[in-house]
């Protein structure tokens, strides 16, 4: 296993090392160096308050349209601590669907984030950081998962590819396929799209999360996934009222928050979200989704850090042009 020596999280102050990862199943590993955001437009929480939000809002149902991507499974075909990669690519996939009025019909590839060196992507199958992953996509872009299907293994295409850092080299090794004659290799760069982001950053706390989701789309968020209320979840609103660290503890996992609501029967506020454990876990359209108590810092959802990124406009325009030319 690739050994990591990890710095303290500047968000939680908790020290995490490689032995903790193996023993505790920690998949969220803050990057060892400071990550600077790229912010070029006003952040929604600077001009929106909770009074501006509806009581319920979910990107799965905006006037009858679902803008959210598919549920993925980080354990299939191999068990891999890649929740960070799934959360980042899933949230950005949703935002590309929103930006293109649901014309974007692919899913961005988490495998690309574990094919290259963790120093540029932010992690491996032993865990990683969603903020660094957004920085990677800002610098290099990313392809969809038909170009790079999920395998759940580190450095799938070898150490030579994993060691690449030049933009042209990385982008030329993001799409691998086979011909009908079973000849396989990296495809010509001119044959596939690369999708980027023009801004990225993070929010924290209920008010900032509400504004960011409402204005721009789903976000990737850290939680403590160890309590059975989450790990064994099959439906309903997740609450956790055990004493001590049982419901809080260290941040271990990343998920996507897609919206929020209020339970009509109890008045309990909740977040809606998507996990990366497959459809045999959770609730919703076949499974994979969840509802989590909102406003009580359940599983540390509001005290953790949530990442966001904004689709690159030129890539959005290119998708729309390709669509129009195909009609």
C-alpha positions as a LaTeX table, in Angstrom:
\begin{tabular}{lrrr}
\hline
Residue & $x$ (\AA) & $y$ (\AA) & $z$ (\AA) \\
\hline
Unk1 & 0.00 & 0.00 & 0.00 \\
Unk2 & 1.23 & 3.53 & $-0.75$ \\
Unk3 & 2.14 & 5.07 & 2.62 \\
Unk4 & 0.87 & 8.55 & 3.40 \\
Unk5 & 2.21 & 10.91 & 6.04 \\
Unk6 & $-0.59$ & 13.38 & 6.58 \\
Unk7 & $-0.77$ & 16.84 & 8.08 \\
Unk8 & $-3.38$ & 17.93 & 10.57 \\
Unk9 & $-6.69$ & 19.05 & 9.17 \\
Unk10 & $-6.95$ & 22.84 & 9.29 \\
Unk11 & $-10.71$ & 22.36 & 9.63 \\
Unk12 & $-11.02$ & 19.84 & 12.46 \\
Unk13 & $-7.57$ & 19.99 & 14.06 \\
Unk14 & $-7.46$ & 16.16 & 14.10 \\
Unk15 & $-4.28$ & 14.29 & 13.21 \\
Unk16 & $-4.86$ & 11.36 & 10.87 \\
Unk17 & $-2.20$ & 8.92 & 9.69 \\
Unk18 & $-2.04$ & 5.88 & 7.45 \\
Unk19 & $-2.54$ & 3.48 & 10.34 \\
Unk20 & $-5.72$ & 5.30 & 11.38 \\
Unk21 & $-6.99$ & 4.98 & 7.81 \\
Unk22 & $-6.61$ & 1.20 & 7.84 \\
Unk23 & $-8.03$ & 0.77 & 11.34 \\
Unk24 & $-10.90$ & 3.23 & 11.17 \\
Unk25 & $-11.90$ & 3.35 & 7.50 \\
Unk26 & $-11.10$ & 7.04 & 7.12 \\
Unk27 & $-11.47$ & 8.13 & 3.50 \\
Unk28 & $-11.40$ & 11.90 & 3.95 \\
Unk29 & $-7.77$ & 12.97 & 4.21 \\
Unk30 & $-7.08$ & 16.71 & 4.11 \\
Unk31 & $-4.29$ & 17.55 & 1.70 \\
Unk32 & $-0.89$ & 18.21 & 3.29 \\
Unk33 & $-0.48$ & 21.66 & 1.75 \\
Unk34 & $-2.67$ & 24.76 & 1.79 \\
Unk35 & $-5.21$ & 24.84 & $-1.04$ \\
Unk36 & $-6.11$ & 28.30 & $-2.25$ \\
Unk37 & $-9.61$ & 28.76 & $-3.71$ \\
Unk38 & $-10.22$ & 30.43 & $-7.06$ \\
Unk39 & $-13.17$ & 32.80 & $-6.66$ \\
Unk40 & $-13.99$ & 35.25 & $-9.44$ \\
Unk41 & $-17.65$ & 36.00 & $-8.77$ \\
Unk42 & $-19.70$ & 36.81 & $-5.64$ \\
Unk43 & $-20.33$ & 33.75 & $-3.49$ \\
Unk44 & $-24.04$ & 33.07 & $-2.98$ \\
Unk45 & $-23.87$ & 33.27 & 0.81 \\
Unk46 & $-22.75$ & 36.92 & 0.49 \\
Unk47 & $-26.05$ & 37.94 & $-1.09$ \\
Unk48 & $-28.56$ & 35.24 & $-0.09$ \\
Unk49 & $-29.92$ & 34.47 & 3.38 \\
Unk50 & $-32.11$ & 31.66 & 4.65 \\
Unk51 & $-35.07$ & 34.02 & 4.30 \\
Unk52 & $-34.52$ & 33.90 & 0.52 \\
Unk53 & $-34.81$ & 30.11 & 0.40 \\
Unk54 & $-37.90$ & 27.92 & 0.05 \\
Unk55 & $-38.70$ & 25.48 & 2.85 \\
Unk56 & $-37.90$ & 22.59 & 0.51 \\
Unk57 & $-35.60$ & 22.46 & $-2.50$ \\
Unk58 & $-34.02$ & 19.49 & $-4.28$ \\
Unk59 & $-32.12$ & 19.42 & $-7.59$ \\
Unk60 & $-33.73$ & 16.02 & $-8.25$ \\
Unk61 & $-37.04$ & 17.78 & $-8.83$ \\
Unk62 & $-36.99$ & 21.29 & $-10.24$ \\
Unk63 & $-40.39$ & 21.74 & $-11.86$ \\
Unk64 & $-40.41$ & 18.00 & $-12.57$ \\
Unk65 & $-36.86$ & 17.80 & $-13.95$ \\
Unk66 & $-34.07$ & 15.78 & $-12.30$ \\
Unk67 & $-30.70$ & 17.52 & $-12.69$ \\
Unk68 & $-28.76$ & 14.98 & $-10.61$ \\
Unk69 & $-26.46$ & 12.30 & $-11.98$ \\
Unk70 & $-26.54$ & 8.59 & $-11.36$ \\
Unk71 & $-25.72$ & 6.74 & $-8.14$ \\
Unk72 & $-22.23$ & 5.18 & $-8.20$ \\
Unk73 & $-20.58$ & 2.46 & $-6.10$ \\
Unk74 & $-17.00$ & 2.94 & $-4.94$ \\
Unk75 & $-16.84$ & $-0.74$ & $-3.86$ \\
Unk76 & $-17.50$ & $-2.21$ & $-7.31$ \\
Unk77 & $-15.60$ & $-3.70$ & $-9.12$ \\
Unk78 & $-13.03$ & $-3.24$ & $-6.31$ \\
Unk79 & $-13.25$ & $-1.81$ & $-2.82$ \\
Unk80 & $-11.64$ & 1.62 & $-2.95$ \\
Unk81 & $-11.61$ & 4.54 & $-0.53$ \\
Unk82 & $-12.46$ & 6.97 & $-3.32$ \\
Unk83 & $-15.52$ & 8.70 & $-1.84$ \\
Unk84 & $-13.68$ & 12.02 & $-2.26$ \\
Unk85 & $-13.36$ & 11.43 & $-6.02$ \\
Unk86 & $-16.97$ & 10.26 & $-6.36$ \\
Unk87 & $-18.31$ & 13.24 & $-4.41$ \\
Unk88 & $-16.38$ & 15.80 & $-6.46$ \\
Unk89 & $-17.19$ & 14.31 & $-9.87$ \\
Unk90 & $-20.80$ & 13.67 & $-8.87$ \\
Unk91 & $-21.45$ & 17.22 & $-7.70$ \\
Unk92 & $-19.73$ & 18.67 & $-10.77$ \\
Unk93 & $-21.69$ & 16.33 & $-13.05$ \\
Unk94 & $-24.89$ & 17.70 & $-11.51$ \\
Unk95 & $-23.71$ & 21.26 & $-12.10$ \\
Unk96 & $-22.90$ & 20.53 & $-15.73$ \\
Unk97 & $-26.42$ & 19.14 & $-16.11$ \\
Unk98 & $-27.82$ & 22.32 & $-14.55$ \\
Unk99 & $-25.63$ & 24.60 & $-16.69$ \\
Unk100 & $-26.67$ & 22.83 & $-19.92$ \\
Unk101 & $-30.37$ & 22.60 & $-19.04$ \\
Unk102 & $-29.99$ & 18.84 & $-18.57$ \\
Unk103 & $-28.38$ & 18.24 & $-21.99$ \\
Unk104 & $-25.18$ & 16.90 & $-20.43$ \\
Unk105 & $-25.87$ & 13.15 & $-20.38$ \\
Unk106 & $-22.56$ & 11.71 & $-19.18$ \\
Unk107 & $-20.96$ & 11.32 & $-15.73$ \\
Unk108 & $-17.51$ & 12.69 & $-14.96$ \\
Unk109 & $-14.87$ & 10.06 & $-14.22$ \\
Unk110 & $-13.70$ & 9.47 & $-10.62$ \\
Unk111 & $-11.15$ & 6.96 & $-11.95$ \\
Unk112 & $-9.14$ & 9.80 & $-13.48$ \\
Unk113 & $-8.58$ & 11.18 & $-9.99$ \\
Unk114 & $-6.93$ & 7.96 & $-8.82$ \\
Unk115 & $-4.97$ & 7.30 & $-12.02$ \\
Unk116 & $-2.54$ & 10.16 & $-11.47$ \\
Unk117 & $-0.23$ & 11.06 & $-8.61$ \\
Unk118 & $-1.93$ & 12.00 & $-5.32$ \\
Unk119 & 0.27 & 15.12 & $-5.23$ \\
Unk120 & $-1.78$ & 16.56 & $-8.09$ \\
Unk121 & $-5.17$ & 14.84 & $-7.67$ \\
Unk122 & $-5.49$ & 14.88 & $-3.89$ \\
Unk123 & $-5.72$ & 11.19 & $-3.09$ \\
Unk124 & $-5.82$ & 7.49 & $-3.86$ \\
Unk125 & $-7.96$ & 4.47 & $-2.96$ \\
Unk126 & $-6.64$ & 5.00 & 0.55 \\
Unk127 & $-8.52$ & 8.29 & 0.79 \\
Unk128 & $-8.21$ & 11.86 & $-0.36$ \\
Unk129 & $-9.32$ & 15.48 & $-0.33$ \\
Unk130 & $-12.20$ & 16.90 & $-2.39$ \\
Unk131 & $-10.76$ & 20.42 & $-2.29$ \\
Unk132 & $-7.50$ & 19.31 & $-3.93$ \\
Unk133 & $-9.52$ & 17.29 & $-6.45$ \\
Unk134 & $-11.38$ & 20.44 & $-7.49$ \\
Unk135 & $-8.03$ & 22.19 & $-7.89$ \\
Unk136 & $-6.87$ & 19.32 & $-10.16$ \\
Unk137 & $-9.95$ & 19.69 & $-12.35$ \\
Unk138 & $-9.35$ & 23.44 & $-12.51$ \\
Unk139 & $-5.76$ & 22.86 & $-13.68$ \\
Unk140 & $-6.21$ & 19.80 & $-15.91$ \\
Unk141 & $-9.90$ & 19.18 & $-16.55$ \\
Unk142 & $-11.47$ & 15.73 & $-16.51$ \\
Unk143 & $-13.23$ & 13.35 & $-18.92$ \\
Unk144 & $-16.42$ & 11.35 & $-18.52$ \\
Unk145 & $-16.57$ & 7.76 & $-17.32$ \\
Unk146 & $-17.07$ & 6.27 & $-20.79$ \\
Unk147 & $-13.55$ & 7.52 & $-21.48$ \\
Unk148 & $-12.21$ & 6.25 & $-18.18$ \\
Unk149 & $-14.50$ & 3.63 & $-16.61$ \\
Unk150 & $-14.31$ & 3.19 & $-12.86$ \\
Unk151 & $-11.99$ & 0.33 & $-11.83$ \\
Unk152 & $-11.44$ & 1.12 & $-8.16$ \\
Unk153 & $-7.65$ & 0.69 & $-8.33$ \\
Unk154 & $-4.76$ & 3.11 & $-7.95$ \\
Unk155 & $-2.73$ & 4.12 & $-11.00$ \\
Unk156 & $-4.64$ & 1.83 & $-13.35$ \\
Unk157 & $-2.46$ & 2.70 & $-16.33$ \\
Unk158 & 0.89 & 2.39 & $-14.60$ \\
Unk159 & 3.46 & 4.51 & $-12.84$ \\
Unk160 & 4.56 & 6.34 & $-16.00$ \\
Unk161 & 1.07 & 7.77 & $-16.46$ \\
Unk162 & 0.69 & 8.33 & $-12.71$ \\
Unk163 & 3.84 & 10.42 & $-12.69$ \\
Unk164 & 2.71 & 12.85 & $-15.37$ \\
Unk165 & 2.21 & 16.49 & $-14.37$ \\
Unk166 & 2.33 & 18.48 & $-17.62$ \\
Unk167 & $-1.17$ & 19.53 & $-18.70$ \\
Unk168 & $-0.77$ & 18.15 & $-22.24$ \\
Unk169 & 0.49 & 14.78 & $-20.95$ \\
Unk170 & $-2.26$ & 14.40 & $-18.36$ \\
Unk171 & $-5.03$ & 15.39 & $-20.76$ \\
Unk172 & $-3.68$ & 12.98 & $-23.40$ \\
Unk173 & $-4.03$ & 10.09 & $-20.91$ \\
Unk174 & $-7.59$ & 10.68 & $-19.70$ \\
Unk175 & $-9.43$ & 8.61 & $-22.30$ \\
Unk176 & $-8.68$ & 4.91 & $-22.83$ \\
Unk177 & $-10.65$ & 2.62 & $-25.11$ \\
Unk178 & $-10.64$ & $-0.42$ & $-27.35$ \\
Unk179 & $-11.43$ & $-0.89$ & $-31.02$ \\
Unk180 & $-13.84$ & $-3.53$ & $-32.29$ \\
Unk181 & $-10.71$ & $-5.57$ & $-33.01$ \\
Unk182 & $-9.84$ & $-5.45$ & $-29.29$ \\
Unk183 & $-6.88$ & $-3.15$ & $-29.79$ \\
Unk184 & $-6.78$ & $-0.98$ & $-26.68$ \\
Unk185 & $-4.96$ & 2.22 & $-25.84$ \\
Unk186 & $-5.27$ & 5.92 & $-25.15$ \\
Unk187 & $-7.45$ & 7.69 & $-27.70$ \\
Unk188 & $-6.43$ & 10.68 & $-29.77$ \\
Unk189 & $-6.98$ & 13.87 & $-27.80$ \\
Unk190 & $-9.13$ & 15.34 & $-30.58$ \\
Unk191 & $-11.76$ & 12.61 & $-30.18$ \\
Unk192 & $-13.02$ & 13.35 & $-26.67$ \\
Unk193 & $-14.20$ & 16.23 & $-24.50$ \\
Unk194 & $-12.44$ & 17.47 & $-21.39$ \\
Unk195 & $-14.53$ & 19.33 & $-18.83$ \\
Unk196 & $-13.12$ & 21.94 & $-16.49$ \\
Unk197 & $-14.08$ & 24.43 & $-13.80$ \\
Unk198 & $-13.56$ & 28.18 & $-13.73$ \\
Unk199 & $-13.97$ & 28.67 & $-9.99$ \\
Unk200 & $-13.76$ & 26.48 & $-6.90$ \\
Unk201 & $-13.92$ & 26.93 & $-3.17$ \\
Unk202 & $-15.75$ & 25.78 & $-0.06$ \\
Unk203 & $-18.50$ & 26.66 & 2.38 \\
Unk204 & $-19.25$ & 25.69 & 5.93 \\
Unk205 & $-22.39$ & 25.73 & 8.04 \\
Unk206 & $-26.09$ & 25.53 & 7.27 \\
Unk207 & $-26.56$ & 29.09 & 5.98 \\
Unk208 & $-23.63$ & 28.96 & 3.54 \\
Unk209 & $-24.60$ & 25.47 & 2.37 \\
Unk210 & $-28.20$ & 26.50 & 1.66 \\
Unk211 & $-27.13$ & 29.50 & $-0.40$ \\
Unk212 & $-24.53$ & 27.64 & $-2.44$ \\
Unk213 & $-26.85$ & 24.73 & $-3.28$ \\
Unk214 & $-29.78$ & 26.98 & $-4.14$ \\
Unk215 & $-27.81$ & 29.33 & $-6.38$ \\
Unk216 & $-25.38$ & 26.99 & $-8.15$ \\
Unk217 & $-26.07$ & 23.31 & $-7.46$ \\
Unk218 & $-25.05$ & 20.30 & $-5.35$ \\
Unk219 & $-21.92$ & 20.33 & $-3.19$ \\
Unk220 & $-19.51$ & 17.71 & $-1.83$ \\
Unk221 & $-19.47$ & 17.52 & 1.98 \\
Unk222 & $-17.53$ & 15.77 & 4.73 \\
Unk223 & $-19.29$ & 13.71 & 7.40 \\
Unk224 & $-18.58$ & 11.07 & 10.03 \\
Unk225 & $-19.87$ & 7.90 & 8.37 \\
Unk226 & $-19.03$ & 5.48 & 11.19 \\
Unk227 & $-22.31$ & 5.48 & 13.16 \\
Unk228 & $-24.62$ & 2.63 & 12.19 \\
Unk229 & $-27.35$ & 5.20 & 11.58 \\
Unk230 & $-25.43$ & 6.06 & 8.41 \\
Unk231 & $-23.49$ & 2.90 & 7.54 \\
Unk232 & $-26.59$ & 0.66 & 7.80 \\
Unk233 & $-29.06$ & 3.21 & 6.48 \\
Unk234 & $-32.01$ & 2.03 & 4.39 \\
Unk235 & $-34.45$ & 4.91 & 4.57 \\
Unk236 & $-35.99$ & 7.74 & 6.55 \\
Unk237 & $-34.27$ & 10.75 & 8.11 \\
Unk238 & $-30.92$ & 10.01 & 9.72 \\
Unk239 & $-30.68$ & 11.28 & 13.28 \\
Unk240 & $-28.01$ & 10.38 & 15.82 \\
Unk241 & $-28.37$ & 11.22 & 19.49 \\
Unk242 & $-25.78$ & 8.93 & 21.07 \\
Unk243 & $-23.55$ & 10.52 & 23.73 \\
Unk244 & $-19.94$ & 11.55 & 23.28 \\
Unk245 & $-18.11$ & 10.94 & 20.02 \\
Unk246 & $-20.50$ & 8.27 & 18.72 \\
Unk247 & $-22.46$ & 10.71 & 16.55 \\
Unk248 & $-19.66$ & 13.16 & 15.84 \\
Unk249 & $-16.01$ & 12.05 & 16.02 \\
Unk250 & $-13.61$ & 12.60 & 13.16 \\
Unk251 & $-14.62$ & 13.38 & 9.59 \\
Unk252 & $-14.29$ & 10.15 & 7.62 \\
Unk253 & $-16.33$ & 10.25 & 4.42 \\
Unk254 & $-17.61$ & 12.48 & 1.62 \\
Unk255 & $-21.09$ & 12.66 & 0.14 \\
Unk256 & $-23.08$ & 14.96 & $-2.14$ \\
Unk257 & $-25.77$ & 17.26 & $-0.76$ \\
Unk258 & $-28.45$ & 17.94 & $-3.39$ \\
Unk259 & $-31.05$ & 19.90 & $-1.45$ \\
Unk260 & $-33.17$ & 20.06 & 1.68 \\
Unk261 & $-36.66$ & 19.69 & 3.07 \\
Unk262 & $-38.90$ & 19.53 & 6.14 \\
Unk263 & $-40.74$ & 16.39 & 7.25 \\
Unk264 & $-44.46$ & 17.10 & 7.08 \\
Unk265 & $-45.32$ & 14.83 & 10.01 \\
Unk266 & $-42.66$ & 15.84 & 12.52 \\
Unk267 & $-41.38$ & 19.21 & 11.30 \\
Unk268 & $-37.83$ & 17.83 & 11.31 \\
Unk269 & $-35.52$ & 19.68 & 8.92 \\
Unk270 & $-33.27$ & 17.55 & 6.71 \\
Unk271 & $-30.69$ & 17.58 & 3.94 \\
Unk272 & $-31.11$ & 15.38 & 0.88 \\
Unk273 & $-28.03$ & 13.75 & $-0.55$ \\
Unk274 & $-26.38$ & 11.06 & $-2.68$ \\
Unk275 & $-23.84$ & 8.52 & $-1.49$ \\
Unk276 & $-21.35$ & 6.29 & $-3.34$ \\
Unk277 & $-22.29$ & 2.89 & $-1.86$ \\
Unk278 & $-24.49$ & 1.76 & $-4.76$ \\
Unk279 & $-28.25$ & 1.42 & $-4.92$ \\
Unk280 & $-28.45$ & $-1.42$ & $-2.36$ \\
Unk281 & $-27.79$ & 1.29 & 0.27 \\
Unk282 & $-30.18$ & 4.13 & 0.98 \\
Unk283 & $-33.52$ & 5.29 & $-0.36$ \\
Unk284 & $-34.88$ & 7.14 & $-3.35$ \\
Unk285 & $-35.19$ & 6.12 & $-6.98$ \\
Unk286 & $-33.88$ & 2.58 & $-6.54$ \\
Unk287 & $-31.60$ & 3.52 & $-3.66$ \\
Unk288 & $-28.39$ & 5.43 & $-3.11$ \\
Unk289 & $-29.95$ & 8.62 & $-1.73$ \\
Unk290 & $-30.43$ & 9.70 & 1.88 \\
Unk291 & $-32.00$ & 12.29 & 4.15 \\
Unk292 & $-29.98$ & 13.65 & 7.06 \\
Unk293 & $-31.14$ & 15.84 & 9.95 \\
Unk294 & $-30.39$ & 19.50 & 9.20 \\
Unk295 & $-29.38$ & 22.22 & 11.66 \\
Unk296 & $-28.19$ & 19.90 & 14.46 \\
Unk297 & $-24.71$ & 19.12 & 13.09 \\
Unk298 & $-25.68$ & 15.45 & 12.81 \\
Unk299 & $-22.66$ & 13.40 & 11.71 \\
Unk300 & $-20.80$ & 16.76 & 11.65 \\
Unk301 & $-22.46$ & 17.75 & 8.40 \\
Unk302 & $-22.55$ & 21.46 & 9.26 \\
Unk303 & $-19.19$ & 21.72 & 11.06 \\
Unk304 & $-17.30$ & 19.96 & 8.27 \\
Unk305 & $-16.30$ & 21.51 & 4.97 \\
Unk306 & $-18.28$ & 21.40 & 1.73 \\
Unk307 & $-16.58$ & 21.91 & $-1.61$ \\
Unk308 & $-18.01$ & 23.53 & $-4.74$ \\
Unk309 & $-16.88$ & 24.24 & $-8.27$ \\
Unk310 & $-18.38$ & 26.09 & $-11.23$ \\
Unk311 & $-18.39$ & 24.50 & $-14.72$ \\
Unk312 & $-16.10$ & 26.23 & $-17.21$ \\
Unk313 & $-18.29$ & 28.32 & $-19.49$ \\
Unk314 & $-16.41$ & 27.45 & $-22.68$ \\
Unk315 & $-17.04$ & 23.74 & $-21.98$ \\
Unk316 & $-20.72$ & 24.39 & $-21.33$ \\
Unk317 & $-20.90$ & 26.30 & $-24.63$ \\
Unk318 & $-19.13$ & 23.43 & $-26.41$ \\
Unk319 & $-21.63$ & 20.89 & $-25.07$ \\
Unk320 & $-24.52$ & 23.03 & $-26.27$ \\
Unk321 & $-22.92$ & 23.48 & $-29.69$ \\
Unk322 & $-22.33$ & 19.75 & $-30.05$ \\
Unk323 & $-25.96$ & 19.13 & $-29.14$ \\
Unk324 & $-27.30$ & 21.62 & $-31.67$ \\
Unk325 & $-25.05$ & 20.25 & $-34.42$ \\
Unk326 & $-26.32$ & 16.72 & $-33.76$ \\
Unk327 & $-29.97$ & 17.62 & $-34.42$ \\
\hline
\end{tabular}
